[in-house]
């Protein structure tokens, strides 16, 4: 999938059901998410991540700025802004960014940027003390995910912390497109067949490849956790798993620190 096609897909999803395309709860299809409830899922996820980071003996710089890569309507951006000096959210879909600005217009600690390029050069080196990316990199081809990962490392301050999630592999050991229930949800929403552009592609990057990508960077991978982030019922309820699921996609979350 090209970057332009990726943008088209998420722009259409944003126009159709922006909250439901991010948190895929079948009970909330058809714009039935209550915004306050939706953003509470982000607060819970961010708190889970920050508790996890601190359990590793790491101390985030709360006075620094944070970045939410693949922010959508700002579900995680808003939550991060309550822990850090401010948080910038970046997304590829114009409607997602427009809605993010609307939802958070009263929160001066949230900033949102539309990024349609395969880089993040709108930001200078060493801008952020904390960077988080959840359920975003898994929707793009490896070449783009690789480029963005290197950009996220570039944007990290010395001593800064990057936590990101990717789909690692398919537990059935075969290449698939996982539609995460989108066809079913959009059928109910539209009352007809779903055009191909409304299907979410899932792409995997194995841990050995992630380590290879980061090997030339000035970072240390502190921990890698199995998560439920690729589960169809993930819905922002982040959980760490003791073993990989027997069926479907395997998700991993990486925590790394940039050398000072």
GUNULUM-626221 format. One record per atom (N, C-alpha, C): x, y, z. Coordinates in steps of 0.1 Angstrom, whole numbers, padded with zeros to 4 digits, always signed. Example, Ala and Ser with C-alpha at 12.3 -4.5 7.8 and 13.67 -1.06 7.14 Angstrom:
+0132-0057+0078;+0123-0045+0078;+0132-0033+0078;+0128-0022+0071;+0137-0011+0071;+0129+0000+0079;
//
This chain:
+0008-0012+0000;+0000+0000+0000;+0009+0013+0000;+0007+0021-0009;+0014+0034-0010;+0010+0043+0001;+0018+0053+0004;+0015+0063+0014;+0002+0070+0011;+0001+0073-0002;-0011+0080-0007;-0024+0072-0005;-0023+0059-0008;-0034+0050-0006;-0037+0049+0009;-0027+0048+0018;-0029+0048+0032;-0037+0060+0037;-0033+0071+0032;-0040+0084+0035;-0054+0083+0031;-0057+0079+0018;-0070+0078+0013;-0079+0069+0022;-0074+0057+0026;-0081+0048+0034;-0085+0054+0047;-0076+0061+0054;-0079+0066+0067;-0087+0079+0066;-0086+0086+0055;-0094+0098+0053;-0109+0094+0052;-0111+0083+0044;-0125+0078+0042;-0130+0073+0055;-0122+0065+0063;-0127+0060+0076;-0130+0072+0085;-0121+0082+0085;-0124+0094+0093;-0137+0101+0090;-0140+0101+0078;-0153+0108+0074;-0165+0099+0077;-0163+0086+0077;-0174+0077+0079;-0177+0075+0094;-0167+0072+0101;-0168+0069+0116;-0155+0071+0123;-0151+0083+0126;-0137+0085+0130;-0134+0078+0143;-0143+0078+0153;-0140+0072+0166;-0141+0057+0165;-0151+0052+0157;-0152+0038+0156;-0141+0031+0148;-0135+0038+0139;-0124+0033+0131;-0111+0031+0139;-0110+0039+0151;-0099+0038+0159;-0101+0028+0170;-0112+0029+0178;-0115+0019+0188;-0127+0011+0182;-0124-0001+0178;-0133-0009+0170;-0142-0018+0179;-0151-0012+0187;-0160-0018+0195;-0173-0021+0187;-0177-0033+0184;-0189-0036+0176;-0202-0029+0182;-0202-0027+0195;-0213-0021+0201;-0214-0005+0199;-0203+0000+0193;-0202+0014+0191;-0202+0018+0176;-0204+0008+0167;-0205+0011+0153;-0215+0022+0150;-0212+0029+0139;-0222+0038+0134;-0222+0051+0142;-0210+0056+0146;-0209+0068+0153;-0216+0068+0167;-0215+0057+0174;-0222+0056+0186;-0213+0057+0198;-0200+0061+0196;-0191+0064+0207;-0195+0077+0213;-0196+0077+0226;-0197+0090+0233;-0182+0095+0234;-0180+0108+0229;-0166+0113+0230;-0159+0111+0243;-0166+0115+0254;-0160+0114+0267;-0155+0100+0271;-0163+0090+0267;-0160+0076+0270;-0148+0072+0261;-0149+0076+0249;-0138+0073+0239;-0125+0078+0244;-0124+0091+0249;-0111+0096+0253;-0107+0090+0266;-0116+0085+0274;-0112+0078+0286;-0104+0066+0283;-0106+0059+0272;-0098+0047+0268;-0084+0052+0266;-0082+0064+0261;-0068+0069+0259;-0061+0072+0272;-0069+0077+0281;-0063+0080+0295;-0059+0067+0301;-0067+0057+0300;-0063+0044+0307;-0051+0038+0300;-0051+0039+0286;-0039+0033+0279;-0026+0040+0283;-0027+0053+0283;-0015+0061+0286;-0010+0058+0300;-0019+0057+0310;-0015+0054+0323;-0009+0040+0324;-0014+0030+0317;-0009+0017+0317;+0006+0017+0312;+0008+0025+0301;+0021+0026+0295;+0031+0033+0304;+0027+0044+0310;+0036+0051+0319;+0039+0043+0332;+0029+0036+0337;+0032+0027+0348;+0042+0016+0344;+0041+0011+0332;+0050+0001+0327;+0064+0006+0326;+0065+0018+0320;+0078+0025+0318;+0085+0027+0331;+0078+0031+0341;+0084+0034+0354;+0087+0021+0361;+0080+0010+0358;+0083-0003+0364;+0096-0008+0359;+0101-0003+0348;+0114-0007+0342;+0125+0001+0349;+0122+0010+0358;+0132+0018+0364;+0135+0031+0356;+0127+0034+0346;+0129+0046+0338;+0121+0058+0344;+0127+0070+0342;+0120+0082+0347;+0118+0091+0336;+0106+0092+0331;+0103+0102+0320;+0105+0116+0325;+0109+0124+0315;+0111+0139+0318;+0098+0145+0317;+0090+0147+0328;+0077+0152+0327;+0077+0167+0322;+0088+0174+0323;+0088+0188+0319;+0091+0189+0304;+0093+0178+0297;+0096+0179+0283;+0083+0177+0275;+0084+0178+0262;+0072+0176+0253;+0072+0162+0249;+0059+0157+0246;+0057+0144+0241;+0052+0144+0227;+0053+0133+0220;+0047+0131+0207;+0039+0119+0206;+0027+0120+0200;+0018+0109+0197;+0018+0107+0182;+0025+0096+0177;+0026+0094+0163;+0014+0085+0158;+0007+0090+0148;-0005+0083+0144;-0017+0086+0153;-0019+0099+0156;-0027+0104+0167;-0042+0102+0164;-0047+0101+0152;-0061+0101+0149;-0067+0114+0154;-0078+0113+0162;-0085+0124+0167;-0079+0129+0181;-0068+0123+0185;-0061+0128+0197;-0065+0120+0209;-0069+0108+0208;-0073+0099+0219;-0061+0098+0229;-0049+0096+0224;-0037+0095+0233;-0030+0108+0235;-0031+0117+0226;-0025+0130+0227;-0030+0137+0239;-0043+0137+0240;-0049+0144+0252;-0044+0139+0265;-0044+0125+0266;-0040+0119+0278;-0025+0122+0281;-0016+0122+0271;-0002+0125+0273;+0000+0139+0277;-0009+0148+0272;-0007+0162+0275;-0009+0165+0290;-0016+0156+0297;-0018+0158+0311;-0007+0153+0320;+0003+0147+0313;+0015+0142+0321;+0028+0150+0317;+0028+0155+0305;+0040+0162+0300;+0036+0177+0298;+0047+0185+0295;+0045+0199+0293;+0035+0202+0282;+0036+0195+0272;+0026+0195+0261;+0028+0183+0252;+0019+0180+0243;+0020+0168+0235;+0015+0172+0221;+0024+0168+0211;+0020+0170+0197;+0015+0157+0191;+0004+0158+0183;-0001+0146+0177;+0001+0148+0162;+0005+0137+0155;+0007+0137+0141;-0001+0126+0134;-0008+0130+0123;-0016+0120+0116;-0016+0123+0101;-0019+0113+0093;-0018+0114+0079;-0032+0118+0073;-0043+0117+0080;-0056+0120+0075;-0061+0134+0079;-0064+0142+0069;-0068+0156+0072;-0080+0157+0081;-0090+0149+0079;-0102+0149+0087;-0099+0146+0102;-0090+0136+0104;-0086+0132+0118;-0080+0144+0125;-0071+0151+0118;-0065+0163+0124;-0075+0174+0126;-0084+0176+0117;-0094+0187+0119;-0103+0184+0132;-0106+0171+0133;-0115+0167+0144;-0107+0168+0157;-0094+0164+0157;-0085+0165+0169;-0085+0179+0174;-0083+0188+0165;-0082+0202+0169;-0095+0207+0174;-0106+0202+0169;-0120+0206+0174;-0122+0200+0188;-0119+0187+0190;-0121+0181+0202;-0113+0187+0214;-0101+0192+0210;-0092+0197+0220;-0089+0211+0220;-0098+0219+0214;-0096+0233+0212;-0094+0241+0226;-0099+0235+0237;-0097+0241+0250;-0085+0237+0257;-0077+0227+0251;-0065+0222+0257;-0053+0228+0250;-0047+0238+0256;-0036+0245+0250;-0023+0236+0250;-0023+0225+0257;-0011+0217+0258;-0012+0206+0246;-0022+0206+0238;-0023+0197+0227;-0020+0205+0214;-0011+0199+0205;-0009+0205+0192;-0010+0194+0182;-0016+0197+0170;-0018+0187+0160;-0013+0191+0147;-0006+0182+0140;+0000+0184+0127;-0004+0174+0117;-0008+0178+0105;-0011+0169+0094;+0003+0166+0087;+0006+0154+0086;+0019+0150+0080;+0016+0140+0069;+0018+0144+0056;+0015+0136+0045;+0027+0131+0038;+0039+0133+0044;+0052+0129+0038;+0057+0116+0045;+0067+0110+0039;+0073+0098+0045;+0084+0101+0055;+0083+0113+0060;+0093+0117+0070;+0086+0127+0080;+0094+0132+0090;+0088+0141+0100;+0097+0153+0102;+0101+0158+0090;+0111+0169+0090;+0105+0183+0095;+0092+0183+0098;+0085+0195+0104;+0091+0197+0118;+0096+0186+0124;+0102+0187+0137;+0117+0187+0137;+0123+0194+0146;+0138+0194+0146;+0143+0182+0154;+0156+0179+0153;+0162+0169+0160;+0160+0171+0175;+0159+0160+0183;+0159+0161+0198;+0148+0170+0203;+0136+0168+0198;+0125+0177+0202;+0117+0172+0214;+0116+0159+0215;+0107+0153+0224;+0114+0144+0235;+0109+0145+0247;+0114+0136+0258;+0107+0123+0259;+0095+0122+0253;+0087+0110+0253;+0080+0109+0240;+0080+0097+0234;+0073+0095+0222;+0065+0081+0223;+0053+0082+0219;+0044+0070+0220;+0037+0068+0206;+0037+0055+0202;+0029+0052+0190;+0022+0038+0192;+0009+0038+0191;+0001+0026+0193;-0009+0025+0181;-0010+0012+0176;-0019+0008+0165;-0018+0018+0153;-0006+0022+0150;-0004+0031+0138;+0006+0024+0128;+0018+0021+0133;+0028+0015+0124;+0023+0002+0118;+0014-0005+0125;+0010-0018+0119;+0001-0017+0107;-0003-0005+0103;-0011-0003+0091;-0003+0002+0079;+0010+0002+0080;+0018+0007+0068;+0028-0003+0064;+0032-0003+0052;+0042-0012+0047;+0055-0010+0054;+0064-0020+0055;+0076-0020+0062;+0085-0009+0059;+0086-0005+0046;+0095+0005+0042;+0091+0019+0048;+0078+0021+0050;+0074+0034+0056;+0076+0033+0071;+0072+0022+0077;+0073+0020+0091;+0088+0022+0095;+0097+0016+0087;+0111+0017+0090;+0116+0032+0090;+0112+0039+0080;+0115+0053+0079;+0110+0061+0090;+0098+0059+0094;+0092+0066+0105;+0099+0063+0118;+0102+0050+0120;+0109+0046+0132;+0123+0054+0134;+0130+0055+0123;+0143+0062+0123;+0140+0077+0126;+0129+0082+0121;+0126+0096+0123;+0122+0098+0138;+0115+0089+0144;+0111+0090+0158;+0124+0090+0167;+0133+0082+0163;+0146+0082+0171;+0153+0095+0169;+0153+0101+0157;+0159+0114+0155;+0153+0124+0164;+0140+0124+0165;+0132+0134+0172;+0134+0133+0188;+0139+0121+0192;+0140+0119+0206;+0152+0126+0212;+0150+0132+0224;+0161+0139+0231;+0170+0128+0237;+0183+0132+0239;+0192+0122+0246;+0186+0119+0260;+0185+0106+0263;+0178+0102+0275;+0163+0101+0274;+0158+0104+0262;+0144+0103+0260;+0139+0089+0258;+0126+0087+0260;+0120+0073+0259;+0111+0072+0247;+0112+0062+0240;+0103+0059+0229;+0096+0045+0231;+0083+0045+0231;+0075+0033+0233;+0067+0032+0220;+0068+0021+0213;+0060+0019+0201;+0055+0005+0199;+0044+0003+0192;+0038-0010+0190;+0038-0013+0175;+0041-0026+0172;+0040-0031+0158;+0034-0045+0159;+0028-0049+0147;+0024-0063+0146;+0037-0071+0142;+0039-0081+0150;+0052-0088+0148;+0051-0099+0138;+0041-0107+0138;+0039-0118+0129;+0025-0123+0130;+0022-0132+0120;+0009-0139+0121;+0011-0152+0128;+0003-0155+0138;+0006-0168+0146;+0003-0180+0138;-0004-0179+0126;-0006-0190+0118;+0005-0192+0107;+0015-0183+0108;+0027-0184+0100;+0023-0183+0085;+0014-0174+0081;+0011-0172+0068;+0008-0157+0066;+0010-0152+0054;+0008-0138+0051;-0007-0136+0049;-0012-0126+0056;-0026-0123+0055;-0028-0108+0055;-0040-0104+0051;-0046-0091+0053;-0056-0093+0064;-0054-0086+0075;-0063-0087+0086;-0072-0074+0086;-0085-0076+0085;-0094-0065+0083;-0100-0060+0097;-0096-0067+0108;-0100-0062+0121;-0115-0059+0122;-0123-0066+0116;-0137-0064+0117;-0143-0052+0109;-0134-0046+0101;-0139-0034+0094;-0150-0037+0084;-0148-0048+0076;-0158-0052+0066;-0172-0054+0073;-0172-0061+0084;-0185-0063+0091;-0191-0050+0096;-0183-0041+0102;-0188-0029+0108;-0193-0020+0097;-0185-0019+0086;-0189-0009+0075;-0201-0015+0068;-0203-0028+0067;-0215-0033+0061;-0227-0029+0069;-0226-0029+0082;-0237-0025+0090;-0239-0010+0089;-0228-0003+0088;-0229+0012+0087;-0235+0017+0074;-0231+0010+0063;-0235+0015+0050;-0247+0007+0044;-0249-0005+0050;-0260-0013+0045;-0257-0019+0031;-0244-0020+0028;-0241-0025+0015;-0226-0030+0016;-0221-0036+0005;-0207-0040+0005;-0198-0029+0007;-0186-0032+0013;-0177-0022+0016;-0167-0021+0005;-0165-0008-0001;-0155-0006-0011;-0141-0010-0006;-0132-0015-0015;-0119-0019-0010;-0111-0009-0003;-0114+0004-0006;-0106+0014+0001;-0109+0015+0015;-0119+0009+0020;-0123+0010+0034;-0118-0002+0043;-0109-0009+0037;-0103-0021+0045;-0090-0017+0051;-0088-0020+0063;-0075-0018+0070;-0065-0029+0067;-0054-0025+0061;-0044-0035+0059;-0035-0036+0072;-0030-0048+0075;-0021-0050+0086;-0008-0055+0081;+0003-0049+0086;+0016-0053+0081;+0025-0057+0093;+0033-0067+0092;+0041-0072+0103;+0056-0069+0101;+0062-0066+0112;+0077-0065+0112;+0082-0073+0124;+0089-0084+0121;+0094-0093+0131;+0104-0086+0140;+0106-0091+0153;+0115-0085+0162;+0129-0084+0157;+0134-0095+0151;+0148-0094+0146;+0150-0083+0136;+0139-0080+0128;+0140-0069+0118;+0140-0055+0126;+0132-0054+0136;+0131-0042+0144;+0145-0039+0150;+0151-0050+0155;+0164-0048+0161;+0175-0045+0151;+0173-0050+0139;+0183-0047+0128;+0181-0032+0124;+0169-0027+0123;+0166-0013+0120;+0172-0004+0130;+0171-0007+0142;+0176+0001+0153;+0190+0000+0157;+0197-0011+0151;+0211-0014+0155;+0221-0003+0152;+0218+0005+0142;+0227+0016+0139;+0224+0029+0146;+0214+0029+0154;+0209+0041+0161;+0215+0041+0175;+0216+0053+0180;+0221+0055+0194;+0211+0053+0204;+0205+0041+0204;+0194+0038+0213;+0197+0024+0220;+0190+0022+0231;+0191+0009+0238;+0176+0004+0240;+0174-0008+0235;+0161-0014+0237;+0160-0020+0251;+0152-0014+0259;+0151-0018+0273;+0143-0030+0275;+0131-0031+0268;+0122-0042+0270;+0113-0044+0258;+0108-0056+0256;+0099-0059+0246;+0087-0067+0252;+0075-0063+0250;+0064-0070+0256;+0054-0074+0245;+0048-0086+0247;+0036-0090+0239;+0024-0083+0244;+0016-0078+0235;+0004-0071+0239;-0008-0076+0231;-0020-0071+0235;-0032-0075+0228;-0036-0065+0217;-0027-0056+0213;-0030-0045+0205;-0036-0049+0191;-0033-0061+0186;-0038-0065+0173;-0050-0074+0174;-0055-0075+0186;-0068-0083+0188;-0079-0074+0183;-0089-0081+0176;-0101-0073+0171;-0108-0066+0182;-0107-0071+0194;-0115-0064+0205;-0105-0056+0214;-0094-0052+0209;-0084-0044+0216;-0091-0031+0223;-0097-0023+0214;-0105-0012+0219;-0099-0003+0229;-0085-0001+0228;-0078+0008+0237;-0075+0002+0251;-0080-0011+0253;-0077-0017+0266;-0064-0025+0266;-0053-0017+0267;-0040-0023+0266;-0037-0033+0277;-0033-0045+0273;-0029-0055+0282;-0016-0062+0277;-0007-0066+0287;+0005-0073+0284;+0002-0088+0285;+0007-0095+0276;+0004-0110+0275;+0017-0118+0279;+0014-0129+0285;+0025-0138+0289;+0029-0147+0278;+0020-0149+0268;+0024-0157+0256;+0016-0152+0244;+0021-0156+0233;+0015-0151+0220;+0002-0158+0218;-0008-0152+0212;-0021-0158+0209;-0019-0170+0199;-0027-0179+0200;-0027-0191+0191;-0032-0188+0177;-0040-0178+0176;-0046-0174+0163;-0045-0159+0160;-0044-0155+0148;-0044-0141+0144;-0030-0135+0145;-0029-0122+0146;-0017-0115+0146;-0011-0114+0160;+0003-0114+0161;+0010-0112+0173;+0015-0097+0174;+0013-0091+0185;+0017-0077+0187;+0028-0076+0197;+0037-0067+0194;+0048-0064+0204;+0049-0049+0206;+0052-0046+0219;+0055-0032+0222;+0070-0031+0227;+0077-0021+0221;+0091-0019+0224;+0093-0006+0232;+0102-0007+0242;+0105+0004+0249;+0120+0006+0248;+0124+0018+0243;+0138+0021+0242;+0142+0035+0247;+0155+0036+0250;+0160+0049+0255;+0171+0054+0246;+0171+0066+0243;+0182+0072+0235;+0194+0076+0244;+0206+0072+0240;+0218+0075+0248;+0219+0090+0250;+0224+0093+0262;+0226+0107+0266;+0239+0113+0260;
//
